[in-house]
């Protein structure tokens, strides 16, 4: 798979029914190894190991109801009271991060109302902090460490 702009880690890749799968530490099972999943597993590892995010407060493929349809957030970080705190949206490395991607994650946030939105294609990463009081948002230079959220 493609080298990403994220730290390497000891991936667990196997072949099941003739298809490549990768172990998802959050869901605790093997999932299809797609380019987007490659990004997800690297980014989750980055958050856990390098940014100190607690694994127990993270979930992958979180279903939300949006305008009567079911959508899935790629990764959601929760607070200890289990309210959502951050949404992370992944794209395959060849997918450019555009306004359309931000529109997608913003729609998810209409339901979850988190403090942070993160988008990554494994090569570029964007994080913005939402200030509901002033109805504004700020793009951050880096993904914050968990202790600084």
WOFENUR-V388040 format. One record per backbone hydrogen bond with DSSP energy under -0.5 kcal/mol. CO is the residue of the C=O (numbers start at 0). NH is the residue of the N-H. If there is no record, write none. Layout:
# WOFENUR-V388040
co: {CO,CO}
nh: {NH,NH}
This chain:
# WOFENUR-V388040
co: {3,8,10,11,13,13,15,18,19,20,21,22,23,23,28,30,31,33,34,35,36,37,38,39,40,41,42,43,44,44,45,45,46,46,50,53,54,56,58,60,61,63,63,65,68,68,70,72,73,74,75,76,76,78,82,84,84,85,86,87,88,91,93,95,97,97,98,99,100,101,102,103,104,105,106,106,107,107,108,114,115,116,117,118,119,121,123,125,126,127,128,129,130,135,137,139,141,144,145}
nh: {5,10,12,22,15,20,18,15,32,13,30,24,27,28,23,21,33,37,38,39,40,41,42,43,44,45,46,47,48,49,49,50,50,52,145,56,57,77,75,62,72,65,70,68,65,70,63,61,60,87,58,84,85,81,78,114,115,76,117,74,119,94,95,97,100,101,102,103,104,105,106,107,108,109,109,110,110,111,112,129,86,127,88,125,90,4,120,118,139,116,137,131,135,130,128,126,143,147,148}
